[in-house]
Amino acid sequence: MNPFSHRIEMTIVRAIREKKRKGLLFVLFLISQCFKFIVFIRNRLYEWKIFSSHRARAPVISIGNIVAGGTGKTPMTMMLIEALKNEYPLAVISSGYRRALQRDARIELNDPNAPLMGDEPYLIAKKYPDVHVYSTRDYLRTALSIEEKLILLDDGFQKRKLERDCDMICMRADDLLGEGYFLPRGFLRDDPKRLKECDLICIMGIKNEEQYQEICGQLRSFSKAAVIGVNWRAEAILPLDPRDKVLAPGALVAAFCAIANPSSFLETLHQTGFQCIASKAFADHSFFDQKELELFAKEAALKGASALICSEKDVVKMDPTLSLNLPIYHLSGKLMIEYGIKHFNDLISQVVKWKEAQHWNTYEVKAMD
């Protein structure tokens, strides 16, 4: 993403979140009504069978959302991999959103260009080298070419050309419906009524049982699907350069990231015991400009920071030989189910039973209470 586009996106996001710049918000609202109409027509065309869907030769689980950005699709995909890797050979299909290299292919870790094929698919490929991870815009052709593997379709809820055997939807507890408006006035990218089609709803950022029950009640007007509450928990602080010393909790640090929900990253960093004295957010999925990082590192050092910390998704885009006046670390962690874990286990049990079917196209996930 070029700097001009970056500034425009960040300006729009701030205007939406802060509810300022009324003139800009009005223009965005008019555009959002057009987008809402397009989404409505597209959904009706699929419902009326005017647009057709195609079944792959392997079962497909979709991990998607109805609100753009920061809902936890990638951590949920990795949680599914952990739960199913000993049951099935797995394949992940991702669009590699905002990838620098426009090439549709399976990610090969020995390819020097692999990090350019998308931060999220590359992260998954690095963590799970036995899983076939594809970065492709032509998801349908890729899915139809896969046999004898269970397919995890990242960001798949709007990919309606491909039939799915299970739909999981990821949402954020602090903003279930994307500020209540469609893009670009808000963050909705699909009709909330489509939640009735999903099999499991995953809510990121649940703080307590009361909030979990309240959100379950709110979602009942849209869907009968089971709901789980999750949080991303940091497990380690790892250096970009393995020669750097271990960073002790309580250290003064500066944080930077290029993710859709920077506030959640900063909150997690705070929970680990570090004191963040400076932060910088880049547009989601964007690559880092070395000069900007050098300037940020100098400013952070003047404020007393002893290190820079970024997210796990960000570090895979960075050159391990990058040298700044401060060492770079990243948070490593995973998604933890803290509410409704029985619903997740029930779903996994159903998926495991698919192996008993005689043909790949006979799987069915039944709605759970």
C-alpha positions as CSV (number, residue, x, y, z in Angstrom):
1,M,0.0,0.0,0.0
2,N,1.4,3.4,-1.0
3,P,1.7,6.2,1.6
4,F,-1.2,8.2,0.1
5,S,-3.6,5.2,0.2
6,H,-2.4,4.5,3.7
7,R,-3.2,8.0,4.9
8,I,-6.7,7.9,3.2
9,E,-7.5,4.6,4.9
10,M,-6.3,5.7,8.3
11,T,-8.3,9.0,8.0
12,I,-11.5,7.1,7.2
13,V,-11.0,4.6,10.0
14,R,-10.4,7.4,12.5
15,A,-13.5,9.3,11.3
16,I,-15.7,6.2,11.7
17,R,-14.3,5.3,15.1
18,E,-14.3,8.8,16.5
19,K,-17.6,9.8,14.7
20,K,-16.0,13.1,13.6
21,R,-15.8,14.9,10.3
22,K,-19.6,14.8,9.6
23,G,-19.2,15.9,6.0
24,L,-16.9,13.0,5.2
25,L,-19.1,10.6,7.1
26,F,-22.1,11.7,5.0
27,V,-20.3,11.0,1.7
28,L,-19.2,7.6,3.0
29,F,-22.8,6.9,4.0
30,L,-24.0,7.5,0.4
31,I,-21.3,5.2,-1.0
32,S,-22.1,2.6,1.7
33,Q,-25.8,2.5,0.5
34,C,-24.6,1.6,-3.0
35,F,-22.4,-1.2,-1.5
36,K,-25.3,-2.4,0.6
37,F,-27.5,-2.6,-2.5
38,I,-24.8,-4.6,-4.4
39,V,-24.5,-7.0,-1.5
40,F,-28.3,-7.5,-1.3
41,I,-28.6,-8.2,-5.0
42,R,-25.6,-10.6,-5.0
43,N,-27.0,-12.6,-2.1
44,R,-30.5,-12.8,-3.7
45,L,-28.9,-14.1,-7.0
46,Y,-27.3,-16.9,-5.1
47,E,-30.5,-17.7,-3.1
48,W,-32.5,-17.8,-6.3
49,K,-29.9,-20.1,-7.9
50,I,-29.3,-17.6,-10.7
51,F,-25.6,-17.7,-9.6
52,S,-24.4,-21.2,-9.0
53,S,-22.1,-22.8,-6.5
54,H,-19.7,-25.7,-7.0
55,R,-18.8,-28.6,-4.8
56,A,-15.2,-29.5,-4.3
57,R,-14.0,-33.1,-4.2
58,A,-12.9,-32.5,-0.5
59,P,-14.9,-31.2,2.5
60,V,-14.7,-27.5,3.0
61,I,-14.8,-25.5,6.3
62,S,-15.1,-21.7,5.8
63,I,-13.7,-19.3,8.4
64,G,-15.2,-15.9,7.6
65,N,-16.8,-12.7,9.0
66,I,-19.4,-10.1,8.2
67,V,-17.3,-7.2,9.5
68,A,-14.1,-6.2,7.8
69,G,-10.8,-6.7,9.6
70,G,-9.6,-7.7,13.1
71,T,-12.1,-10.4,13.9
72,G,-9.6,-13.2,14.4
73,K,-10.0,-15.4,11.3
74,T,-6.3,-16.3,11.1
75,P,-6.0,-17.3,14.8
76,M,-9.2,-19.3,14.4
77,T,-7.8,-21.0,11.3
78,M,-4.7,-22.0,13.3
79,M,-6.9,-23.3,16.1
80,L,-8.7,-25.5,13.7
81,I,-5.4,-26.8,12.3
82,E,-4.3,-27.7,15.8
83,A,-7.6,-29.5,16.4
84,L,-7.7,-31.4,13.1
85,K,-4.1,-31.9,12.0
86,N,-4.0,-35.4,13.5
87,E,-7.3,-36.4,11.9
88,Y,-7.0,-35.1,8.4
89,P,-4.4,-34.0,5.9
90,L,-5.2,-30.3,5.6
91,A,-5.1,-27.5,3.0
92,V,-5.6,-23.8,3.6
93,I,-6.8,-21.5,0.9
94,S,-6.2,-17.8,1.4
95,S,-6.5,-14.8,-0.8
96,G,-3.2,-13.3,0.5
97,Y,-4.9,-10.0,1.0
98,R,-2.7,-7.1,0.0
99,R,0.1,-9.4,-1.0
100,A,3.1,-7.9,-2.7
101,L,3.5,-10.8,-5.2
102,Q,0.4,-11.4,-7.4
103,R,1.0,-15.0,-8.0
104,D,-1.5,-17.8,-7.4
105,A,0.3,-20.8,-6.0
106,R,1.0,-23.0,-3.0
107,I,3.4,-21.3,-0.6
108,E,6.8,-23.1,-0.6
109,L,9.0,-22.1,2.4
110,N,12.2,-22.5,0.5
111,D,11.0,-19.9,-2.1
112,P,12.6,-16.5,-1.2
113,N,9.5,-14.8,-2.5
114,A,7.2,-16.7,-0.2
115,P,6.8,-13.8,2.4
116,L,5.5,-11.6,-0.4
117,M,2.5,-13.9,-1.1
118,G,0.6,-12.6,1.9
119,D,1.4,-12.2,5.6
120,E,-1.4,-14.4,6.9
121,P,-0.9,-17.4,4.6
122,Y,2.9,-17.2,5.0
123,L,2.5,-17.2,8.8
124,I,0.3,-20.3,8.7
125,A,2.7,-22.0,6.3
126,K,5.7,-21.3,8.6
127,K,3.9,-22.5,11.7
128,Y,2.5,-25.7,10.0
129,P,4.9,-26.9,7.3
130,D,2.9,-30.1,6.8
131,V,-0.2,-28.1,5.8
132,H,-0.6,-27.2,2.1
133,V,-1.2,-23.4,2.1
134,Y,-2.3,-21.7,-1.1
135,S,-2.3,-17.9,-1.7
136,T,-4.7,-17.4,-4.5
137,R,-7.5,-15.2,-5.8
138,D,-8.8,-18.1,-7.9
139,Y,-10.1,-19.9,-4.8
140,L,-12.6,-22.0,-6.8
141,R,-10.1,-23.5,-9.2
142,T,-7.7,-24.2,-6.4
143,A,-10.4,-25.9,-4.2
144,L,-11.6,-28.0,-7.1
145,S,-8.0,-29.2,-7.7
146,I,-7.6,-30.5,-4.1
147,E,-8.3,-34.1,-3.3
148,E,-8.1,-36.2,-0.1
149,K,-7.5,-33.1,2.1
150,L,-9.9,-31.2,4.3
151,I,-10.0,-27.6,3.0
152,L,-9.9,-24.6,5.4
153,L,-11.2,-21.6,3.4
154,D,-9.9,-18.4,5.0
155,D,-12.2,-15.5,4.7
156,G,-14.7,-17.8,3.0
157,F,-18.2,-16.5,3.9
158,Q,-18.5,-14.3,0.9
159,K,-16.9,-16.8,-1.5
160,R,-20.2,-18.3,-2.5
161,K,-19.0,-19.9,-5.8
162,L,-17.7,-22.7,-3.6
163,E,-20.1,-24.8,-1.5
164,R,-19.0,-25.3,2.1
165,D,-19.8,-28.1,4.5
166,C,-19.4,-25.8,7.5
167,D,-19.3,-22.0,8.0
168,M,-17.7,-20.4,11.0
169,I,-18.1,-16.7,11.6
170,C,-15.6,-14.6,13.6
171,M,-16.8,-11.4,15.3
172,R,-15.5,-8.8,17.8
173,A,-17.2,-8.4,21.1
174,D,-16.7,-4.6,21.2
175,D,-18.2,-4.1,17.7
176,L,-20.4,-7.0,16.6
177,L,-21.9,-5.2,13.6
178,G,-19.1,-2.9,12.4
179,E,-20.4,0.4,13.7
180,G,-23.8,-0.4,12.2
181,Y,-23.1,0.6,8.7
182,F,-21.8,-1.1,5.5
183,L,-18.4,-0.2,4.1
184,P,-17.1,2.5,3.8
185,R,-19.3,4.3,6.3
186,G,-18.8,1.4,8.7
187,F,-17.2,-2.0,8.6
188,L,-20.1,-4.3,7.6
189,R,-19.3,-6.3,4.5
190,D,-22.3,-8.6,4.5
191,D,-25.9,-8.7,5.7
192,P,-26.2,-9.8,9.4
193,K,-29.2,-11.8,8.4
194,R,-26.8,-14.2,6.7
195,L,-25.6,-15.3,10.2
196,K,-28.5,-17.8,10.1
197,E,-26.5,-19.8,7.6
198,C,-23.5,-20.3,9.8
199,D,-22.7,-23.3,12.1
200,L,-20.6,-21.7,14.8
201,I,-20.0,-18.0,15.8
202,C,-16.7,-17.1,17.4
203,I,-16.6,-13.9,19.5
204,M,-13.2,-12.4,20.0
205,G,-12.5,-10.3,23.1
206,I,-15.1,-11.6,25.6
207,K,-14.3,-10.2,29.1
208,N,-16.6,-12.2,31.3
209,E,-19.5,-14.6,31.5
210,E,-22.1,-11.8,31.8
211,Q,-20.8,-10.3,28.5
212,Y,-20.8,-13.7,26.8
213,Q,-24.4,-14.4,27.8
214,E,-25.5,-10.9,26.7
215,I,-23.9,-11.3,23.3
216,C,-25.4,-14.8,22.9
217,G,-28.8,-13.2,23.5
218,Q,-28.2,-10.4,21.0
219,L,-27.2,-12.9,18.3
220,R,-30.3,-15.0,18.8
221,S,-32.3,-12.6,16.7
222,F,-30.0,-13.4,13.7
223,S,-28.9,-17.0,14.2
224,K,-29.5,-20.2,16.2
225,A,-25.8,-21.2,15.8
226,A,-23.7,-22.0,18.8
227,V,-21.5,-19.2,20.2
228,I,-18.0,-19.5,21.7
229,G,-16.0,-16.7,23.4
230,V,-12.3,-16.5,22.8
231,N,-9.3,-14.3,23.5
232,W,-5.8,-14.2,22.0
233,R,-3.3,-14.9,24.7
234,A,0.5,-14.1,24.4
235,E,2.8,-17.0,25.2
236,A,6.2,-15.6,24.5
237,I,8.2,-12.5,23.4
238,L,10.6,-13.6,20.7
239,P,13.4,-11.6,19.1
240,L,13.7,-11.0,15.4
241,D,17.4,-11.6,15.8
242,P,18.0,-14.7,17.9
243,R,21.2,-13.2,19.2
244,D,19.2,-10.5,21.1
245,K,18.7,-11.1,24.8
246,V,15.4,-12.1,26.5
247,L,13.2,-9.1,27.1
248,A,12.1,-9.0,30.7
249,P,8.5,-8.0,31.7
250,G,8.3,-4.4,32.9
251,A,10.7,-3.1,30.2
252,L,9.9,0.1,28.5
253,V,9.0,-0.7,24.9
254,A,7.5,0.9,21.8
255,A,4.9,-1.0,19.7
256,F,4.1,-1.0,16.0
257,C,1.8,-3.1,13.9
258,A,-0.1,-3.3,10.6
259,I,-3.2,-5.1,11.7
260,A,-6.9,-4.2,11.6
261,N,-7.4,-3.8,15.3
262,P,-4.2,-2.2,16.8
263,S,-6.0,-1.5,20.1
264,S,-6.3,-5.3,20.8
265,F,-2.6,-5.8,20.2
266,L,-1.7,-2.9,22.6
267,E,-4.0,-4.3,25.2
268,T,-2.4,-7.7,25.0
269,L,1.0,-6.1,25.2
270,H,-0.1,-4.3,28.4
271,Q,-1.4,-7.6,29.9
272,T,2.0,-9.2,29.4
273,G,3.5,-6.6,31.8
274,F,5.4,-4.4,29.4
275,Q,5.2,-0.6,29.6
276,C,4.4,0.8,26.1
277,I,5.5,4.4,25.9
278,A,5.0,4.9,22.1
279,S,3.0,3.2,19.4
280,K,2.5,3.4,15.6
281,A,-0.2,1.8,13.5
282,F,0.1,1.1,9.8
283,A,-2.7,0.1,7.5
284,D,-3.8,-3.5,7.8
285,H,-1.5,-5.9,5.9
286,S,0.8,-3.2,4.7
287,F,4.6,-3.7,4.4
288,F,6.8,-1.6,6.5
289,D,8.9,1.2,5.1
290,Q,12.4,0.9,6.6
291,K,12.9,4.7,6.8
292,E,9.6,5.0,8.8
293,L,10.7,2.3,11.1
294,E,14.1,3.9,11.6
295,L,12.5,7.2,12.4
296,F,10.0,5.5,14.8
297,A,12.9,3.6,16.5
298,K,14.9,6.8,17.1
299,E,11.8,8.6,18.5
300,A,11.1,5.6,20.8
301,A,14.7,5.5,22.0
302,L,14.6,9.2,22.9
303,K,11.5,8.5,25.1
304,G,13.4,5.7,26.9
305,A,12.3,2.6,25.0
306,S,14.7,-0.4,25.1
307,A,13.0,-2.4,22.3
308,L,10.4,-2.4,19.6
309,I,7.6,-5.0,19.6
310,C,5.3,-6.0,16.8
311,S,2.6,-8.7,16.2
312,E,3.3,-12.2,15.0
313,K,1.6,-11.4,11.7
314,D,3.9,-8.5,11.2
315,V,7.2,-10.1,11.9
316,V,6.9,-12.6,9.0
317,K,7.1,-9.7,6.6
318,M,10.3,-8.4,8.0
319,D,13.9,-9.1,6.9
320,P,15.7,-10.9,9.7
321,T,18.8,-8.9,8.9
322,L,17.0,-5.6,9.5
323,S,19.1,-3.4,11.8
324,L,17.7,-0.5,13.8
325,N,19.0,1.3,16.8
326,L,16.6,-0.8,18.9
327,P,16.1,-4.6,18.8
328,I,12.8,-5.9,17.4
329,Y,10.6,-8.5,19.2
330,H,7.2,-10.0,18.5
331,L,4.4,-11.4,20.5
332,S,3.8,-15.1,19.9
333,G,0.6,-16.7,21.2
334,K,-2.7,-18.4,20.3
335,L,-6.4,-18.3,20.6
336,M,-8.0,-19.6,23.8
337,I,-11.6,-20.6,24.1
338,E,-12.9,-19.3,27.4
339,Y,-16.6,-19.6,27.0
340,G,-18.7,-22.3,25.2
341,I,-15.8,-24.7,24.7
342,K,-18.3,-27.6,24.5
343,H,-19.8,-26.1,21.3
344,F,-16.3,-26.1,19.7
345,N,-15.6,-29.6,20.7
346,D,-19.0,-30.8,19.4
347,L,-18.2,-29.2,16.0
348,I,-14.8,-30.9,15.9
349,S,-16.4,-34.2,16.8
350,Q,-18.8,-33.9,13.9
351,V,-16.0,-33.0,11.5
352,V,-14.0,-36.0,12.6
353,K,-17.0,-38.2,11.9
354,W,-16.9,-37.1,8.3
355,K,-14.1,-39.7,7.8
356,E,-16.6,-42.4,8.2
357,A,-18.5,-41.3,5.1
358,Q,-17.8,-43.3,1.9
359,H,-17.6,-40.3,-0.4
360,W,-16.1,-36.9,0.1
361,N,-19.4,-35.2,-0.9
362,T,-21.7,-36.7,1.7
363,Y,-20.6,-34.7,4.7
364,E,-23.1,-32.6,6.6
365,V,-22.9,-30.4,9.7
366,K,-26.2,-30.2,11.6
367,A,-27.1,-27.0,13.4
368,M,-26.2,-27.2,17.1
369,D,-28.4,-26.0,19.9
